[in-house]
Amino acid sequence: MLRLTVSTEEYLMIGENIKIVFLGGTHNHLRIMVDAPKDVNIVRSTVLENKITDPEEKAKLPRYYAEPQTDPRYLKKKNPRVIITHGNLEP
């Protein structure tokens, strides 16, 4: 399995004719665009899971979970907020 960090509007090529474009997102939602030939079957995981009624078969499906925290090495440093005041602060 390959795990990547991508920026908005970056894309991945799978073979020579499938392109996955990352359009952005917010919090737990990510928007992507898949450009593939019509003969390639693209199915959302929830659709596959809903078709399977046998609990044993459902248990065999792969599960992927978001990591609860991002490694601190990959977080952007936040600038501390500085408040500058002039004059007398007393009423």
N, CA, C and O atoms as a GROMACS GRO file, in nm:
protein
  364
    1MET      N    1   0.084  -0.117   0.000
    1MET     CA    2   0.000   0.000   0.000
    1MET      C    3   0.089   0.124   0.000
    1MET      O    4   0.193   0.126   0.066
    2LEU      N    5   0.049   0.224  -0.072
    2LEU     CA    6   0.121   0.350  -0.081
    2LEU      C    7   0.042   0.458  -0.009
    2LEU      O    8  -0.078   0.473  -0.031
    3ARG      N    9   0.109   0.532   0.077
    3ARG     CA   10   0.043   0.642   0.149
    3ARG      C   11   0.115   0.771   0.111
    3ARG      O   12   0.237   0.780   0.121
    4LEU      N   13   0.038   0.871   0.067
    4LEU     CA   14   0.094   0.996   0.019
    4LEU      C   15   0.030   1.116   0.087
    4LEU      O   16  -0.083   1.109   0.135
    5THR      N   17   0.105   1.223   0.092
    5THR     CA   18   0.051   1.353   0.129
    5THR      C   19   0.054   1.437   0.002
    5THR      O   20   0.158   1.452  -0.061
    6VAL      N   21  -0.061   1.491  -0.034
    6VAL     CA   22  -0.070   1.566  -0.160
    6VAL      C   23  -0.128   1.705  -0.135
    6VAL      O   24  -0.195   1.730  -0.034
    7SER      N   25  -0.102   1.792  -0.228
    7SER     CA   26  -0.158   1.927  -0.224
    7SER      C   27  -0.277   1.935  -0.319
    7SER      O   28  -0.295   1.848  -0.405
    8THR      N   29  -0.356   2.038  -0.303
    8THR     CA   30  -0.469   2.060  -0.390
    8THR      C   31  -0.423   2.069  -0.535
    8THR      O   32  -0.322   2.132  -0.565
    9GLU      N   33  -0.498   2.006  -0.623
    9GLU     CA   34  -0.477   2.002  -0.767
    9GLU      C   35  -0.358   1.916  -0.810
    9GLU      O   36  -0.324   1.914  -0.928
   10GLU      N   37  -0.294   1.846  -0.715
   10GLU     CA   38  -0.197   1.745  -0.756
   10GLU      C   39  -0.275   1.623  -0.803
   10GLU      O   40  -0.392   1.608  -0.771
   11TYR      N   41  -0.210   1.538  -0.880
   11TYR     CA   42  -0.280   1.420  -0.928
   11TYR      C   43  -0.188   1.300  -0.930
   11TYR      O   44  -0.065   1.313  -0.928
   12LEU      N   45  -0.250   1.183  -0.933
   12LEU     CA   46  -0.179   1.056  -0.946
   12LEU      C   47  -0.219   0.993  -1.077
   12LEU      O   48  -0.335   1.002  -1.118
   13MET      N   49  -0.125   0.930  -1.143
   13MET     CA   50  -0.155   0.854  -1.263
   13MET      C   51  -0.146   0.706  -1.229
   13MET      O   52  -0.047   0.662  -1.171
   14ILE      N   53  -0.248   0.630  -1.265
   14ILE     CA   54  -0.248   0.486  -1.249
   14ILE      C   55  -0.245   0.429  -1.390
   14ILE      O   56  -0.342   0.442  -1.465
   15GLY      N   57  -0.136   0.367  -1.423
   15GLY     CA   58  -0.118   0.322  -1.562
   15GLY      C   59  -0.104   0.445  -1.650
   15GLY      O   60  -0.053   0.549  -1.609
   16GLU      N   61  -0.150   0.430  -1.773
   16GLU     CA   62  -0.139   0.542  -1.868
   16GLU      C   63  -0.271   0.615  -1.889
   16GLU      O   64  -0.274   0.720  -1.954
   17ASN      N   65  -0.381   0.561  -1.834
   17ASN     CA   66  -0.509   0.620  -1.868
   17ASN      C   67  -0.602   0.648  -1.750
   17ASN      O   68  -0.719   0.679  -1.772
   18ILE      N   69  -0.554   0.638  -1.627
   18ILE     CA   70  -0.637   0.670  -1.511
   18ILE      C   71  -0.569   0.779  -1.430
   18ILE      O   72  -0.455   0.764  -1.386
   19LYS      N   73  -0.640   0.889  -1.411
   19LYS     CA   74  -0.586   1.002  -1.336
   19LYS      C   75  -0.678   1.031  -1.218
   19LYS      O   76  -0.800   1.039  -1.233
   20ILE      N   77  -0.618   1.047  -1.098
   20ILE     CA   78  -0.692   1.084  -0.978
   20ILE      C   79  -0.643   1.221  -0.936
   20ILE      O   80  -0.526   1.238  -0.901
   21VAL      N   81  -0.734   1.321  -0.940
   21VAL     CA   82  -0.700   1.460  -0.909
   21VAL      C   83  -0.756   1.494  -0.771
   21VAL      O   84  -0.872   1.466  -0.743
   22PHE      N   85  -0.673   1.552  -0.686
   22PHE     CA   86  -0.715   1.592  -0.552
   22PHE      C   87  -0.758   1.738  -0.558
   22PHE      O   88  -0.678   1.827  -0.587
   23LEU      N   89  -0.887   1.762  -0.530
   23LEU     CA   90  -0.945   1.896  -0.546
   23LEU      C   91  -0.948   1.976  -0.416
   23LEU      O   92  -0.975   2.096  -0.420
   24GLY      N   93  -0.922   1.914  -0.304
   24GLY     CA   94  -0.925   1.984  -0.176
   24GLY      C   95  -1.029   1.924  -0.084
   24GLY      O   96  -1.086   1.819  -0.114
   25GLY      N   97  -1.053   1.991   0.026
   25GLY     CA   98  -1.152   1.940   0.119
   25GLY      C   99  -1.146   2.012   0.251
   25GLY      O  100  -1.071   2.109   0.268
   26THR      N  101  -1.226   1.965   0.345
   26THR     CA  102  -1.229   2.023   0.479
   26THR      C  103  -1.238   1.911   0.581
   26THR      O  104  -1.308   1.813   0.557
   27HIS      N  105  -1.173   1.924   0.689
   27HIS     CA  106  -1.173   1.831   0.801
   27HIS      C  107  -1.172   1.686   0.754
   27HIS      O  108  -1.068   1.638   0.707
   28ASN      N  109  -1.282   1.615   0.764
   28ASN     CA  110  -1.286   1.473   0.730
   28ASN      C  111  -1.334   1.447   0.587
   28ASN      O  112  -1.356   1.331   0.550
   29HIS      N  113  -1.349   1.550   0.508
   29HIS     CA  114  -1.401   1.533   0.372
   29HIS      C  115  -1.293   1.571   0.271
   29HIS      O  116  -1.224   1.671   0.287
   30LEU      N  117  -1.281   1.489   0.169
   30LEU     CA  118  -1.183   1.512   0.064
   30LEU      C  119  -1.254   1.499  -0.070
   30LEU      O  120  -1.330   1.404  -0.092
   31ARG      N  121  -1.231   1.594  -0.158
   31ARG     CA  122  -1.291   1.588  -0.292
   31ARG      C  123  -1.185   1.541  -0.390
   31ARG      O  124  -1.074   1.595  -0.394
   32ILE      N  125  -1.220   1.441  -0.469
   32ILE     CA  126  -1.130   1.394  -0.573
   32ILE      C  127  -1.206   1.385  -0.704
   32ILE      O  128  -1.329   1.383  -0.706
   33MET      N  129  -1.131   1.380  -0.812
   33MET     CA  130  -1.189   1.359  -0.944
   33MET      C  131  -1.115   1.241  -1.006
   33MET      O  132  -0.992   1.238  -1.006
   34VAL      N  133  -1.189   1.145  -1.058
   34VAL     CA  134  -1.128   1.029  -1.122
   34VAL      C  135  -1.156   1.038  -1.270
   34VAL      O  136  -1.272   1.041  -1.313
   35ASP      N  137  -1.050   1.043  -1.348
   35ASP     CA  138  -1.061   1.048  -1.494
   35ASP      C  139  -1.014   0.911  -1.544
   35ASP      O  140  -0.894   0.882  -1.543
   36ALA      N  141  -1.109   0.829  -1.589
   36ALA     CA  142  -1.077   0.693  -1.632
   36ALA      C  143  -1.163   0.656  -1.751
   36ALA      O  144  -1.269   0.716  -1.772
   37PRO      N  145  -1.119   0.558  -1.830
   37PRO     CA  146  -1.202   0.512  -1.941
   37PRO      C  147  -1.334   0.452  -1.891
   37PRO      O  148  -1.343   0.408  -1.777
   38LYS      N  149  -1.434   0.452  -1.976
   38LYS     CA  150  -1.567   0.403  -1.937
   38LYS      C  151  -1.567   0.254  -1.903
   38LYS      O  152  -1.655   0.209  -1.828
   39ASP      N  153  -1.472   0.178  -1.954
   39ASP     CA  154  -1.471   0.035  -1.926
   39ASP      C  155  -1.410   0.002  -1.789
   39ASP      O  156  -1.410  -0.115  -1.749
   40VAL      N  157  -1.359   0.101  -1.717
   40VAL     CA  158  -1.305   0.080  -1.583
   40VAL      C  159  -1.418   0.099  -1.482
   40VAL      O  160  -1.485   0.202  -1.481
   41ASN      N  161  -1.440  -0.002  -1.398
   41ASN     CA  162  -1.547   0.001  -1.298
   41ASN      C  163  -1.496   0.073  -1.173
   41ASN      O  164  -1.398   0.029  -1.113
   42ILE      N  165  -1.561   0.182  -1.133
   42ILE     CA  166  -1.524   0.258  -1.014
   42ILE      C  167  -1.644   0.255  -0.921
   42ILE      O  168  -1.751   0.304  -0.956
   43VAL      N  169  -1.626   0.198  -0.801
   43VAL     CA  170  -1.736   0.180  -0.707
   43VAL      C  171  -1.693   0.230  -0.571
   43VAL      O  172  -1.582   0.202  -0.526
   44ARG      N  173  -1.779   0.304  -0.506
   44ARG     CA  174  -1.756   0.355  -0.371
   44ARG      C  175  -1.761   0.239  -0.271
   44ARG      O  176  -1.840   0.146  -0.289
   45SER      N  177  -1.679   0.244  -0.168
   45SER     CA  178  -1.673   0.135  -0.070
   45SER      C  179  -1.807   0.113   0.000
   45SER      O  180  -1.844  -0.001   0.028
   46THR      N  181  -1.880   0.219   0.028
   46THR     CA  182  -2.009   0.203   0.096
   46THR      C  183  -2.108   0.124   0.011
   46THR      O  184  -2.190   0.050   0.064
   47VAL      N  185  -2.101   0.140  -0.119
   47VAL     CA  186  -2.190   0.065  -0.209
   47VAL      C  187  -2.156  -0.083  -0.202
   47VAL      O  188  -2.245  -0.168  -0.194
   48LEU      N  189  -2.027  -0.116  -0.204
   48LEU     CA  190  -1.985  -0.255  -0.193
   48LEU      C  191  -2.027  -0.316  -0.060
   48LEU      O  192  -2.076  -0.429  -0.055
   49GLU      N  193  -2.008  -0.241   0.047
   49GLU     CA  194  -2.043  -0.290   0.180
   49GLU      C  195  -2.193  -0.313   0.194
   49GLU      O  196  -2.235  -0.410   0.258
   50ASN      N  197  -2.274  -0.226   0.135
   50ASN     CA  198  -2.420  -0.240   0.145
   50ASN      C  199  -2.473  -0.358   0.064
   50ASN      O  200  -2.578  -0.412   0.097
   51LYS      N  201  -2.402  -0.400  -0.042
   51LYS     CA  202  -2.446  -0.513  -0.123
   51LYS      C  203  -2.424  -0.646  -0.051
   51LYS      O  204  -2.495  -0.742  -0.077
   52ILE      N  205  -2.326  -0.651   0.040
   52ILE     CA  206  -2.294  -0.776   0.108
   52ILE      C  207  -2.382  -0.788   0.233
   52ILE      O  208  -2.381  -0.700   0.320
   53THR      N  209  -2.457  -0.896   0.240
   53THR     CA  210  -2.546  -0.916   0.355
   53THR      C  211  -2.488  -1.015   0.456
   53THR      O  212  -2.527  -1.013   0.573
   54ASP      N  213  -2.395  -1.101   0.414
   54ASP     CA  214  -2.336  -1.200   0.504
   54ASP      C  215  -2.234  -1.133   0.596
   54ASP      O  216  -2.138  -1.074   0.548
   55PRO      N  217  -2.254  -1.140   0.728
   55PRO     CA  218  -2.162  -1.074   0.823
   55PRO      C  219  -2.019  -1.125   0.814
   55PRO      O  220  -1.924  -1.050   0.837
   56GLU      N  221  -2.002  -1.253   0.780
   56GLU     CA  222  -1.867  -1.308   0.768
   56GLU      C  223  -1.795  -1.248   0.648
   56GLU      O  224  -1.675  -1.221   0.655
   57GLU      N  225  -1.866  -1.229   0.539
   57GLU     CA  226  -1.806  -1.168   0.421
   57GLU      C  227  -1.774  -1.021   0.446
   57GLU      O  228  -1.670  -0.971   0.402
   58LYS      N  229  -1.863  -0.951   0.517
   58LYS     CA  230  -1.838  -0.810   0.550
   58LYS      C  231  -1.713  -0.796   0.636
   58LYS      O  232  -1.637  -0.700   0.621
   59ALA      N  233  -1.691  -0.891   0.726
   59ALA     CA  234  -1.574  -0.886   0.814
   59ALA      C  235  -1.444  -0.902   0.737
   59ALA      O  236  -1.339  -0.858   0.784
   60LYS      N  237  -1.450  -0.964   0.620
   60LYS     CA  238  -1.329  -0.985   0.539
   60LYS      C  239  -1.289  -0.861   0.459
   60LYS      O  240  -1.176  -0.852   0.411
   61LEU      N  241  -1.380  -0.765   0.446
   61LEU     CA  242  -1.349  -0.644   0.370
   61LEU      C  243  -1.239  -0.564   0.439
   61LEU      O  244  -1.236  -0.558   0.562
   62PRO      N  245  -1.149  -0.504   0.362
   62PRO     CA  246  -1.043  -0.424   0.426
   62PRO      C  247  -1.100  -0.299   0.490
   62PRO      O  248  -1.196  -0.240   0.439
   63ARG      N  249  -1.041  -0.258   0.600
   63ARG     CA  250  -1.082  -0.137   0.672
   63ARG      C  251  -0.965  -0.041   0.679
   63ARG      O  252  -0.852  -0.081   0.708
   64TYR      N  253  -0.992   0.083   0.652
   64TYR     CA  254  -0.889   0.186   0.660
   64TYR      C  255  -0.940   0.296   0.750
   64TYR      O  256  -1.054   0.341   0.736
   65TYR      N  257  -0.859   0.338   0.842
   65TYR     CA  258  -0.898   0.439   0.938
   65TYR      C  259  -0.802   0.556   0.932
   65TYR      O  260  -0.682   0.538   0.912
   66ALA      N  261  -0.855   0.675   0.948
   66ALA     CA  262  -0.769   0.793   0.956
   66ALA      C  263  -0.689   0.788   1.085
   66ALA      O  264  -0.738   0.743   1.188
   67GLU      N  265  -0.567   0.834   1.078
   67GLU     CA  266  -0.486   0.838   1.198
   67GLU      C  267  -0.537   0.949   1.289
   67GLU      O  268  -0.571   1.057   1.241
   68PRO      N  269  -0.542   0.924   1.420
   68PRO     CA  270  -0.598   1.024   1.510
   68PRO      C  271  -0.516   1.152   1.516
   68PRO      O  272  -0.572   1.260   1.534
   69GLN      N  273  -0.385   1.142   1.500
   69GLN     CA  274  -0.302   1.262   1.504
   69GLN      C  275  -0.198   1.255   1.394
   69GLN      O  276  -0.150   1.148   1.358
   70THR      N  277  -0.164   1.371   1.342
   70THR     CA  278  -0.060   1.380   1.243
   70THR      C  279   0.074   1.391   1.314
   70THR      O  280   0.085   1.456   1.418
   71ASP      N  281   0.174   1.327   1.258
   71ASP     CA  282   0.308   1.334   1.315
   71ASP      C  283   0.351   1.480   1.322
   71ASP      O  284   0.338   1.551   1.222
   72PRO      N  285   0.401   1.529   1.436
   72PRO     CA  286   0.439   1.670   1.451
   72PRO      C  287   0.538   1.718   1.345
   72PRO      O  288   0.544   1.838   1.316
   73ARG      N  289   0.616   1.629   1.289
   73ARG     CA  290   0.713   1.670   1.185
   73ARG      C  291   0.644   1.728   1.063
   73ARG      O  292   0.703   1.807   0.989
   74TYR      N  293   0.518   1.688   1.040
   74TYR     CA  294   0.448   1.730   0.920
   74TYR      C  295   0.351   1.845   0.941
   74TYR      O  296   0.287   1.889   0.846
   75LEU      N  297   0.339   1.892   1.062
   75LEU     CA  298   0.250   2.003   1.091
   75LEU      C  299   0.318   2.136   1.061
   75LEU      O  300   0.439   2.150   1.082
   76LYS      N  301   0.242   2.232   1.013
   76LYS     CA  302   0.296   2.365   0.990
   76LYS      C  303   0.311   2.436   1.123
   76LYS      O  304   0.227   2.421   1.212
   77LYS      N  305   0.416   2.511   1.136
   77LYS     CA  306   0.437   2.587   1.259
   77LYS      C  307   0.343   2.707   1.259
   77LYS      O  308   0.335   2.780   1.160
   78LYS      N  309   0.272   2.728   1.370
   78LYS     CA  310   0.181   2.841   1.381
   78LYS      C  311   0.257   2.959   1.440
   78LYS      O  312   0.336   2.944   1.533
   79ASN      N  313   0.233   3.075   1.384
   79ASN     CA  314   0.294   3.196   1.438
   79ASN      C  315   0.221   3.237   1.565
   79ASN      O  316   0.098   3.242   1.566
   80PRO      N  317   0.296   3.268   1.673
   80PRO     CA  318   0.227   3.311   1.795
   80PRO      C  319   0.159   3.446   1.772
   80PRO      O  320   0.211   3.531   1.700
   81ARG      N  321   0.046   3.464   1.833
   81ARG     CA  322  -0.027   3.590   1.820
   81ARG      C  323   0.034   3.693   1.913
   81ARG      O  324   0.051   3.668   2.032
   82VAL      N  325   0.066   3.806   1.859
   82VAL     CA  326   0.124   3.914   1.939
   82VAL      C  327   0.026   4.031   1.936
   82VAL      O  328  -0.018   4.074   1.829
   83ILE      N  329  -0.007   4.082   2.054
   83ILE     CA  330  -0.097   4.197   2.063
   83ILE      C  331  -0.014   4.315   2.110
   83ILE      O  332   0.046   4.311   2.218
   84ILE      N  333  -0.012   4.419   2.030
   84ILE     CA  334   0.064   4.538   2.063
   84ILE      C  335  -0.035   4.646   2.104
   84ILE      O  336  -0.127   4.678   2.028
   85THR      N  337  -0.017   4.702   2.220
   85THR     CA  338  -0.106   4.809   2.265
   85THR      C  339  -0.024   4.934   2.292
   85THR      O  340   0.094   4.926   2.327
   86HIS      N  341  -0.086   5.047   2.275
   86HIS     CA  342  -0.021   5.176   2.301
   86HIS      C  343  -0.106   5.254   2.399
   86HIS      O  344  -0.229   5.246   2.397
   87GLY      N  345  -0.041   5.328   2.482
   87GLY     CA  346  -0.116   5.416   2.572
   87GLY      C  347  -0.149   5.349   2.704
   87GLY      O  348  -0.100   5.241   2.735
   88ASN      N  349  -0.232   5.417   2.779
   88ASN     CA  350  -0.270   5.373   2.912
   88ASN      C  351  -0.385   5.273   2.902
   88ASN      O  352  -0.485   5.300   2.837
   89LEU      N  353  -0.370   5.156   2.967
   89LEU     CA  354  -0.474   5.053   2.963
   89LEU      C  355  -0.574   5.068   3.074
   89LEU      O  356  -0.678   5.002   3.070
   90GLU      N  357  -0.548   5.153   3.174
   90GLU     CA  358  -0.640   5.168   3.285
   90GLU      C  359  -0.756   5.261   3.244
   90GLU      O  360  -0.736   5.353   3.166
   91PRO      N  361  -0.879   5.235   3.299
   91PRO     CA  362  -0.994   5.319   3.262
   91PRO      C  363  -0.988   5.456   3.322
   91PRO      O  364  -1.078   5.537   3.299
   0.00000   0.00000   0.00000
